[in-house]
Amino acid sequence: MSNKVSAASRNEARVFLATIFLVILLIVTVGASLSFGAVAMTPEQLWLAIWRQGEQLYQTILWDLRLPRTIAAILVGAALGMSGALLQGMLRNGLADPFLLGISAGAGLVAIAMFSLGIFLAWIPLAAWVGGVLTTVIVYFLAKTGDGISVERLILGGVAVSAMFGSIQSVLLLLTEDGRIQTALNWLTHILHQP
């Protein structure tokens, strides 16, 4: 019993130390993000700009440019981390990712189709998101059994849907003119396939 208590207290201490370390790292990273750029700020200039004192240029750079960008980066990073943790927890697999379930393939298929046809190019990010959501629904229904969802069927369905959508993407790319192919591949490389 005492071994379980000491192991639990060691685990709590480890989590507490990791949390403190990550909070300090976050503060340092935010400070660096706010300080460096085309116009670098010293810590003193940054501190004055935070309290809306000092030179107006530094206040404008901080409050209108760098702070919104940094807050957006923190929120997006937190959302991506949470979605990854939820996906890995749901599949009970630490290696699970959107490629495994075909979500990225569905989003990519919609984007490639729109690039190939040259239609609604301004709406591609939204359409790719809708494609990912619809792919998730398809894979979900493939995995549904009488008493719930089978994780094995979910993974196998995702791999099958991913392979099918990947082959359709390849056919569309082969039938598309060269200029649009390069644009589509650049979009896929920079948006969908970032780790």
Stockholm file with secondary structure:
# STOCKHOLM 1.0

chainA/1-195         MSNKVSAASRNEARVFLATIFLVILLIVTVGASLSFGAVAMTPEQLWLAIWRQGEQLYQTILWDLRLPRTIAAILVGAALGMSGALLQGMLRNGLADPFLLGISAGAGLVAIAMFSLGIFLAWIPLAAWVGGVLTTVIVYFLAKTGDGISVERLILGGVAVSAMFGSIQSVLLLLTEDGRIQTALNWLTHILHQP
#=GR chainA/1-195 SS CHHHHHHHHHHHHHHHHHHHHHHHHHHHHHHHHHHCSSSCCCHHHHHHHHTTCSCHHHHHIIIIIIHHHHHHHHHHHHHHHHHHHHHHHHHTCTTCCTTTTTHHHHHHHHHHHHHHHTCCGGGHHHHHHHHHHHHHHHHHHHHEETTEECHHHHHHHHHHHHHHHHHHHHHHHHHSCHHHHHHHHHHIIIIITCC
#=GC SS_cons         CHHHHHHHHHHHHHHHHHHHHHHHHHHHHHHHHHHCSSSCCCHHHHHHHHTTCSCHHHHHIIIIIIHHHHHHHHHHHHHHHHHHHHHHHHHTCTTCCTTTTTHHHHHHHHHHHHHHHTCCGGGHHHHHHHHHHHHHHHHHHHHEETTEECHHHHHHHHHHHHHHHHHHHHHHHHHSCHHHHHHHHHHIIIIITCC
//
